[in-house]
Amino acid sequence: MNETQIETLLNERQLSRLIGVSIGTLRFWRGAGKGPRFRKVGQLVRYAPSDVQAWLNSRPIGGEQVGEEGEVRA
């Protein structure tokens, strides 16, 4: 038999603490169609850790970047 692994979903408070933004910011992002993908379970809002990770990986990375020749670019 093939067992399917189900991710433990995060609530707003857990995600807020995890990524360091307020619950209000998460709610604003949802209303604006931004932020990580979310799921509605009845009236509850939940986030899958894999969706949060994918969203974080899609965000721009700041700081210095090293070019092909080894020069530092801002």
N, CA, C and O atoms as CSV, one atom per row, in Angstrom:
chain,resi,resn,atom,element,x,y,z
A,1,MET,N,N,0.831,-1.175,0.000
A,1,MET,CA,C,0.000,0.000,0.000
A,1,MET,C,C,0.886,1.253,0.000
A,1,MET,O,O,1.927,1.288,0.656
A,2,ASN,N,N,0.466,2.259,-0.731
A,2,ASN,CA,C,1.225,3.487,-0.894
A,2,ASN,C,C,0.753,4.526,0.116
A,2,ASN,O,O,-0.382,4.994,0.032
A,3,GLU,N,N,1.616,4.897,1.078
A,3,GLU,CA,C,1.258,5.905,2.072
A,3,GLU,C,C,1.623,7.283,1.572
A,3,GLU,O,O,2.730,7.507,1.082
A,4,THR,N,N,0.682,8.212,1.700
A,4,THR,CA,C,0.926,9.592,1.322
A,4,THR,C,C,1.279,10.384,2.566
A,4,THR,O,O,0.561,10.346,3.564
A,5,GLN,N,N,2.380,11.096,2.499
A,5,GLN,CA,C,2.825,11.927,3.612
A,5,GLN,C,C,2.093,13.268,3.538
A,5,GLN,O,O,2.101,13.915,2.491
A,6,ILE,N,N,1.472,13.687,4.618
A,6,ILE,CA,C,0.776,14.969,4.667
A,6,ILE,C,C,1.604,15.934,5.510
A,6,ILE,O,O,1.988,15.628,6.639
A,7,GLU,N,N,1.870,17.111,4.935
A,7,GLU,CA,C,2.624,18.142,5.656
A,7,GLU,C,C,1.788,18.706,6.800
A,7,GLU,O,O,0.570,18.839,6.681
A,8,THR,N,N,2.437,19.031,7.888
A,8,THR,CA,C,1.768,19.755,8.960
A,8,THR,C,C,1.669,21.208,8.530
A,8,THR,O,O,2.686,21.851,8.271
A,9,LEU,N,N,0.461,21.728,8.452
A,9,LEU,CA,C,0.248,23.092,7.984
A,9,LEU,C,C,0.510,24.092,9.099
A,9,LEU,O,O,0.309,23.801,10.279
A,10,LEU,N,N,0.961,25.270,8.704
A,10,LEU,CA,C,1.254,26.355,9.642
A,10,LEU,C,C,0.058,27.299,9.716
A,10,LEU,O,O,-0.605,27.547,8.709
A,11,ASN,N,N,-0.215,27.823,10.901
A,11,ASN,CA,C,-1.232,28.862,11.005
A,11,ASN,C,C,-0.568,30.231,10.856
A,11,ASN,O,O,0.652,30.322,10.720
A,12,GLU,N,N,-1.372,31.288,10.882
A,12,GLU,CA,C,-0.831,32.645,10.692
A,12,GLU,C,C,0.227,32.996,11.736
A,12,GLU,O,O,1.273,33.551,11.400
A,13,ARG,N,N,-0.040,32.679,12.980
A,13,ARG,CA,C,0.897,33.024,14.052
A,13,ARG,C,C,2.234,32.316,13.856
A,13,ARG,O,O,3.293,32.925,14.007
A,14,GLN,N,N,2.183,31.029,13.521
A,14,GLN,CA,C,3.416,30.271,13.318
A,14,GLN,C,C,4.217,30.829,12.146
A,14,GLN,O,O,5.434,30.989,12.242
A,15,LEU,N,N,3.536,31.124,11.040
A,15,LEU,CA,C,4.248,31.662,9.880
A,15,LEU,C,C,4.798,33.053,10.175
A,15,LEU,O,O,5.913,33.386,9.773
A,16,SER,N,N,4.017,33.856,10.874
A,16,SER,CA,C,4.454,35.199,11.245
A,16,SER,C,C,5.777,35.147,12.008
A,16,SER,O,O,6.709,35.891,11.705
A,17,ARG,N,N,5.844,34.272,12.986
A,17,ARG,CA,C,7.082,34.122,13.772
A,17,ARG,C,C,8.220,33.555,12.924
A,17,ARG,O,O,9.371,33.971,13.055
A,18,LEU,N,N,7.887,32.609,12.064
A,18,LEU,CA,C,8.908,31.939,11.251
A,18,LEU,C,C,9.621,32.901,10.304
A,18,LEU,O,O,10.844,32.854,10.173
A,19,ILE,N,N,8.857,33.775,9.642
A,19,ILE,CA,C,9.483,34.658,8.655
A,19,ILE,C,C,9.642,36.099,9.151
A,19,ILE,O,O,10.167,36.952,8.435
A,20,GLY,N,N,9.186,36.364,10.379
A,20,GLY,CA,C,9.441,37.671,10.991
A,20,GLY,C,C,8.599,38.815,10.459
A,20,GLY,O,O,9.081,39.945,10.381
A,21,VAL,N,N,7.353,38.551,10.092
A,21,VAL,CA,C,6.439,39.621,9.690
A,21,VAL,C,C,5.192,39.531,10.563
A,21,VAL,O,O,4.927,38.493,11.168
A,22,SER,N,N,4.441,40.601,10.626
A,22,SER,CA,C,3.246,40.605,11.463
A,22,SER,C,C,2.112,39.815,10.805
A,22,SER,O,O,2.111,39.576,9.598
A,23,ILE,N,N,1.156,39.424,11.632
A,23,ILE,CA,C,-0.035,38.750,11.109
A,23,ILE,C,C,-0.787,39.696,10.176
A,23,ILE,O,O,-1.352,39.266,9.171
A,24,GLY,N,N,-0.791,40.977,10.512
A,24,GLY,CA,C,-1.425,41.977,9.648
A,24,GLY,C,C,-0.804,42.013,8.264
A,24,GLY,O,O,-1.505,42.159,7.263
A,25,THR,N,N,0.524,41.878,8.211
A,25,THR,CA,C,1.206,41.844,6.910
A,25,THR,C,C,0.787,40.621,6.124
A,25,THR,O,O,0.536,40.723,4.924
A,26,LEU,N,N,0.703,39.463,6.768
A,26,LEU,CA,C,0.257,38.250,6.076
A,26,LEU,C,C,-1.152,38.446,5.521
A,26,LEU,O,O,-1.435,38.049,4.391
A,27,ARG,N,N,-2.026,39.051,6.304
A,27,ARG,CA,C,-3.404,39.288,5.864
A,27,ARG,C,C,-3.446,40.273,4.702
A,27,ARG,O,O,-4.212,40.096,3.755
A,28,PHE,N,N,-2.619,41.312,4.780
A,28,PHE,CA,C,-2.539,42.274,3.677
A,28,PHE,C,C,-2.076,41.580,2.401
A,28,PHE,O,O,-2.665,41.769,1.337
A,29,TRP,N,N,-1.012,40.770,2.511
A,29,TRP,CA,C,-0.498,40.053,1.349
A,29,TRP,C,C,-1.573,39.158,0.728
A,29,TRP,O,O,-1.715,39.114,-0.494
A,30,ARG,N,N,-2.334,38.441,1.573
A,30,ARG,CA,C,-3.396,37.568,1.045
A,30,ARG,C,C,-4.418,38.367,0.263
A,30,ARG,O,O,-4.820,37.979,-0.834
A,31,GLY,N,N,-4.839,39.502,0.842
A,31,GLY,CA,C,-5.832,40.343,0.173
A,31,GLY,C,C,-5.323,40.936,-1.125
A,31,GLY,O,O,-6.094,41.163,-2.058
A,32,ALA,N,N,-4.023,41.188,-1.183
A,32,ALA,CA,C,-3.406,41.784,-2.375
A,32,ALA,C,C,-2.941,40.724,-3.376
A,32,ALA,O,O,-2.419,41.059,-4.439
A,33,GLY,N,N,-3.129,39.449,-3.037
A,33,GLY,CA,C,-2.679,38.380,-3.940
A,33,GLY,C,C,-1.175,38.202,-3.935
A,33,GLY,O,O,-0.602,37.716,-4.911
A,34,LYS,N,N,-0.525,38.591,-2.838
A,34,LYS,CA,C,0.933,38.453,-2.711
A,34,LYS,C,C,1.236,37.449,-1.617
A,34,LYS,O,O,0.326,36.872,-1.022
A,35,GLY,N,N,2.516,37.240,-1.353
A,35,GLY,CA,C,2.906,36.361,-0.256
A,35,GLY,C,C,2.815,34.897,-0.639
A,35,GLY,O,O,2.509,34.559,-1.782
A,36,PRO,N,N,3.083,34.034,0.324
A,36,PRO,CA,C,3.066,32.592,0.047
A,36,PRO,C,C,1.650,32.084,-0.205
A,36,PRO,O,O,0.669,32.656,0.273
A,37,ARG,N,N,1.571,31.007,-0.961
A,37,ARG,CA,C,0.289,30.347,-1.211
A,37,ARG,C,C,-0.336,29.924,0.105
A,37,ARG,O,O,0.373,29.546,1.038
A,38,PHE,N,N,-1.638,29.984,0.188
A,38,PHE,CA,C,-2.324,29.577,1.417
A,38,PHE,C,C,-3.515,28.709,1.073
A,38,PHE,O,O,-3.962,28.653,-0.073
A,39,ARG,N,N,-4.014,28.037,2.087
A,39,ARG,CA,C,-5.189,27.192,1.936
A,39,ARG,C,C,-6.225,27.615,2.962
A,39,ARG,O,O,-5.887,28.026,4.072
A,40,LYS,N,N,-7.484,27.511,2.580
A,40,LYS,CA,C,-8.580,27.753,3.504
A,40,LYS,C,C,-9.138,26.399,3.922
A,40,LYS,O,O,-9.489,25.570,3.083
A,41,VAL,N,N,-9.213,26.190,5.225
A,41,VAL,CA,C,-9.814,24.990,5.784
A,41,VAL,C,C,-11.005,25.514,6.589
A,41,VAL,O,O,-10.861,25.888,7.753
A,42,GLY,N,N,-12.174,25.536,5.960
A,42,GLY,CA,C,-13.308,26.227,6.563
A,42,GLY,C,C,-12.969,27.706,6.610
A,42,GLY,O,O,-12.674,28.308,5.578
A,43,GLN,N,N,-13.008,28.297,7.796
A,43,GLN,CA,C,-12.636,29.700,7.950
A,43,GLN,C,C,-11.162,29.879,8.287
A,43,GLN,O,O,-10.666,31.005,8.334
A,44,LEU,N,N,-10.470,28.785,8.519
A,44,LEU,CA,C,-9.068,28.843,8.925
A,44,LEU,C,C,-8.156,29.032,7.720
A,44,LEU,O,O,-8.415,28.495,6.643
A,45,VAL,N,N,-7.096,29.794,7.910
A,45,VAL,CA,C,-6.076,29.992,6.883
A,45,VAL,C,C,-4.857,29.195,7.298
A,45,VAL,O,O,-4.391,29.301,8.432
A,46,ARG,N,N,-4.340,28.392,6.373
A,46,ARG,CA,C,-3.176,27.562,6.672
A,46,ARG,C,C,-2.168,27.658,5.526
A,46,ARG,O,O,-2.526,27.908,4.375
A,47,TYR,N,N,-0.903,27.452,5.877
A,47,TYR,CA,C,0.205,27.525,4.921
A,47,TYR,C,C,0.983,26.217,4.963
A,47,TYR,O,O,1.326,25.731,6.041
A,48,ALA,N,N,1.261,25.650,3.798
A,48,ALA,CA,C,2.099,24.455,3.725
A,48,ALA,C,C,3.563,24.895,3.752
A,48,ALA,O,O,3.943,25.797,3.006
A,49,PRO,N,N,4.384,24.280,4.592
A,49,PRO,CA,C,5.803,24.650,4.641
A,49,PRO,C,C,6.483,24.607,3.258
A,49,PRO,O,O,7.335,25.447,2.967
A,50,SER,N,N,6.120,23.654,2.423
A,50,SER,CA,C,6.739,23.574,1.092
A,50,SER,C,C,6.366,24.783,0.231
A,50,SER,O,O,7.189,25.247,-0.559
A,51,ASP,N,N,5.132,25.304,0.368
A,51,ASP,CA,C,4.730,26.507,-0.366
A,51,ASP,C,C,5.469,27.730,0.149
A,51,ASP,O,O,5.868,28.595,-0.631
A,52,VAL,N,N,5.653,27.804,1.465
A,52,VAL,CA,C,6.387,28.923,2.061
A,52,VAL,C,C,7.831,28.901,1.575
A,52,VAL,O,O,8.379,29.941,1.207
A,53,GLN,N,N,8.452,27.718,1.572
A,53,GLN,CA,C,9.841,27.598,1.113
A,53,GLN,C,C,9.968,27.984,-0.354
A,53,GLN,O,O,10.910,28.679,-0.735
A,54,ALA,N,N,9.027,27.538,-1.178
A,54,ALA,CA,C,9.053,27.884,-2.607
A,54,ALA,C,C,8.913,29.397,-2.790
A,54,ALA,O,O,9.596,29.991,-3.624
A,55,TRP,N,N,8.026,30.014,-2.008
A,55,TRP,CA,C,7.841,31.456,-2.105
A,55,TRP,C,C,9.109,32.199,-1.672
A,55,TRP,O,O,9.527,33.150,-2.332
A,56,LEU,N,N,9.715,31.768,-0.572
A,56,LEU,CA,C,10.950,32.400,-0.112
A,56,LEU,C,C,12.061,32.261,-1.157
A,56,LEU,O,O,12.822,33.200,-1.389
A,57,ASN,N,N,12.146,31.101,-1.776
A,57,ASN,CA,C,13.173,30.877,-2.799
A,57,ASN,C,C,12.951,31.737,-4.035
A,57,ASN,O,O,13.894,32.012,-4.777
A,58,SER,N,N,11.711,32.165,-4.263
A,58,SER,CA,C,11.404,32.988,-5.435
A,58,SER,C,C,11.651,34.475,-5.185
A,58,SER,O,O,11.613,35.274,-6.121
A,59,ARG,N,N,11.901,34.850,-3.938
A,59,ARG,CA,C,12.120,36.252,-3.591
A,59,ARG,C,C,13.510,36.694,-4.027
A,59,ARG,O,O,14.439,35.887,-4.047
A,60,PRO,N,N,13.659,37.973,-4.380
A,60,PRO,CA,C,14.984,38.480,-4.758
A,60,PRO,C,C,15.969,38.359,-3.600
A,60,PRO,O,O,15.596,38.435,-2.430
A,61,ILE,N,N,17.212,38.172,-3.954
A,61,ILE,CA,C,18.283,38.084,-2.972
A,61,ILE,C,C,19.104,39.357,-3.081
A,61,ILE,O,O,19.512,39.737,-4.178
A,62,GLY,N,N,19.350,40.015,-1.969
A,62,GLY,CA,C,20.096,41.272,-1.982
A,62,GLY,C,C,21.549,41.061,-1.628
A,62,GLY,O,O,22.022,39.933,-1.483
A,63,GLY,N,N,22.237,42.158,-1.495
A,63,GLY,CA,C,23.646,42.102,-1.129
A,63,GLY,C,C,24.544,42.078,-2.347
A,63,GLY,O,O,24.099,42.263,-3.479
A,64,GLU,N,N,25.797,41.849,-2.090
A,64,GLU,CA,C,26.775,41.837,-3.169
A,64,GLU,C,C,26.696,40.550,-3.967
A,64,GLU,O,O,26.448,39.471,-3.429
A,65,GLN,N,N,26.914,40.694,-5.260
A,65,GLN,CA,C,26.957,39.538,-6.141
A,65,GLN,C,C,28.326,39.499,-6.809
A,65,GLN,O,O,28.875,40.540,-7.170
A,66,VAL,N,N,28.860,38.332,-6.967
A,66,VAL,CA,C,30.157,38.177,-7.604
A,66,VAL,C,C,29.927,37.817,-9.080
A,66,VAL,O,O,29.219,36.860,-9.395
A,67,GLY,N,N,30.535,38.597,-9.970
A,67,GLY,CA,C,30.389,38.366,-11.394
A,67,GLY,C,C,31.267,37.214,-11.886
A,67,GLY,O,O,31.986,36.582,-11.111
A,68,GLU,N,N,31.188,36.960,-13.192
A,68,GLU,CA,C,31.933,35.851,-13.797
A,68,GLU,C,C,33.446,36.035,-13.651
A,68,GLU,O,O,34.173,35.053,-13.501
A,69,GLU,N,N,33.918,37.262,-13.691
A,69,GLU,CA,C,35.352,37.550,-13.614
A,69,GLU,C,C,35.828,37.669,-12.168
A,69,GLU,O,O,37.005,37.935,-11.926
A,70,GLY,N,N,34.925,37.474,-11.203
A,70,GLY,CA,C,35.301,37.579,-9.806
A,70,GLY,C,C,35.130,38.976,-9.228
A,70,GLY,O,O,35.404,39.196,-8.048
A,71,GLU,N,N,34.670,39.943,-10.067
A,71,GLU,CA,C,34.469,41.288,-9.554
A,71,GLU,C,C,33.167,41.333,-8.744
A,71,GLU,O,O,32.215,40.605,-9.025
A,72,VAL,N,N,33.154,42.195,-7.747
A,72,VAL,CA,C,31.984,42.335,-6.880
A,72,VAL,C,C,31.077,43.401,-7.479
A,72,VAL,O,O,31.512,44.505,-7.806
A,73,ARG,N,N,29.797,43.037,-7.613
A,73,ARG,CA,C,28.788,43.978,-8.121
A,73,ARG,C,C,27.781,44.239,-7.014
A,73,ARG,O,O,27.449,43.339,-6.242
A,74,ALA,N,N,27.297,45.465,-6.937
A,74,ALA,CA,C,26.279,45.819,-5.924
A,74,ALA,C,C,24.899,45.444,-6.393
A,74,ALA,O,O,23.922,45.665,-5.677
